[in-house]
Amino acid sequence: TGLGQYLNETYLTIVFIATNLYFLIRSSAIFYHERGWKLIFKSLVMILFIKLALEIYRSILFFITIWSI
């Protein structure tokens, strides 16, 4: 019972990616005046790099935790 049963890693990752994708699209449109497919493509590429960085960060935390035991 409670909110914890709905907040798993998959759901939180989807929320993280969606909010970052919105920020990338919105900021690129406002600050760099980009439009169209170029904007969408660049935003999706950046999301892939953010996801990769998140996985590397999680791996580093995992190995630091294991090695410190």
C-alpha positions in Angstrom: 0.0 0.0 0.0 1.2 3.5 -0.7 3.1 5.3 -3.4 6.1 3.0 -3.2 4.5 0.2 -5.2 4.1 2.5 -8.2 7.5 4.1 -8.2 9.8 1.5 -9.7 13.0 2.1 -11.7 11.2 1.8 -15.0 8.6 4.4 -14.2 11.1 6.8 -12.8 13.4 6.4 -15.8 10.5 7.2 -18.1 9.7 10.3 -16.1 13.4 11.3 -16.1 13.7 10.9 -19.9 10.4 12.7 -20.6 11.2 15.7 -18.5 14.7 16.0 -20.0 13.4 15.6 -23.5 10.9 18.4 -22.9 13.6 20.6 -21.6 15.9 19.9 -24.5 13.2 20.6 -27.1 11.9 23.7 -25.4 15.3 25.2 -24.7 16.6 24.5 -28.2 13.5 26.1 -29.7 13.7 29.2 -27.5 17.5 29.8 -27.2 18.8 28.5 -30.5 15.7 29.1 -32.6 15.8 25.6 -34.0 12.8 24.1 -35.7 11.6 20.9 -37.3 13.3 17.5 -37.7 16.7 18.8 -36.8 15.5 19.9 -33.4 13.8 16.5 -32.7 16.8 14.5 -34.0 19.3 16.5 -31.9 17.1 16.2 -28.8 16.8 12.4 -29.2 20.5 12.0 -29.6 21.1 14.0 -26.5 18.6 11.9 -24.6 20.6 8.8 -25.7 23.7 10.3 -24.3 22.0 11.3 -21.1 20.7 7.7 -20.7 24.2 6.4 -21.4 25.7 8.8 -18.8 23.0 7.6 -16.3 23.9 4.0 -16.8 27.6 4.7 -16.4 26.9 6.7 -13.2 24.9 3.8 -11.8 27.7 1.3 -12.7 30.3 3.5 -11.0 28.1 3.7 -7.9 27.7 0.0 -7.9 31.4 -0.8 -8.2 32.3 1.8 -5.5 29.8 0.2 -3.2 31.1 -3.3 -3.8 34.7 -2.3 -3.5 34.1 -0.5 -0.3 32.6 -3.5 1.5 
